[in-house]
Amino acid sequence: MTKTDPMVELGFPIEDAKPPEGCEVCRELVVQREAAAERGDATKVIDCNVEIRSHHEPTVTWAEQ
């Protein structure tokens, strides 16, 4: 990026993934995500959200969330 390049604008953070009821894998990922958020580990929070979103067949597309 040079001084003449326009500044990159990033969107607002995506909301945390909402796990389906009754899934123990997703429940554990939520526990891990909460612990990561408490210690300020944004990378782990994002990783957990990605895993939760991709663990089940999507019922809506990402853009619709």
N, C-alpha and C positions, 0 to 999 in steps of 0.2 A: 504494500500500500504506500503510495506516495502522498505528498501533501496536497496534490491536486485531485486525488481520487475522492469521490464522495464518501462520506461516512456511512458505514454499514449500520442499518437499523435492525435490531432484533425484535421479534414480537414479545408479547407478554409471556411469562412462563405458563406452560400448559398445566392445568389442574392435575392433582394426583389421580392416578388410575383408580377406578372403583371396582374392586374385585367382586365376583359373583358370590352369592351366599353359599356357604357349605363347602367351599374349596379350601382344604387345609394347606395346600401349597401356597395359594394366594394369601391366606391368613398369615402364614409365616413370613411371606414377603412384605406384608404390611408392617409386621413387628420389626423387621430389619429396616424398612424405610423410616419408621418412626425413630428408631435408635440412631440412624444415620442423620436424620434431620436435627436431632437433639445435639449431636456433636459437630454439626455444621458441615457434614460431608455431602455436598450437593451432587457429586458424581454418583455416589451410591444411591441417593434418592432417585435420580434419573434412571439408573440401572434397574432398580426395583420396579419403577413405573413401567419401563419397557417390558420387563419380564411378566408383570401382571397383565399388561395389555395383550401380549403375544401368547399367553398360556392357554387361552381359550379361543375358539372361533369367534371372530368379532360379530356382534349383532348389529352394529352400526359402523360406518366408516369413521376414520380418525377425524375427518373434516366435519362430521356431524356432531361430534362431542362437544 
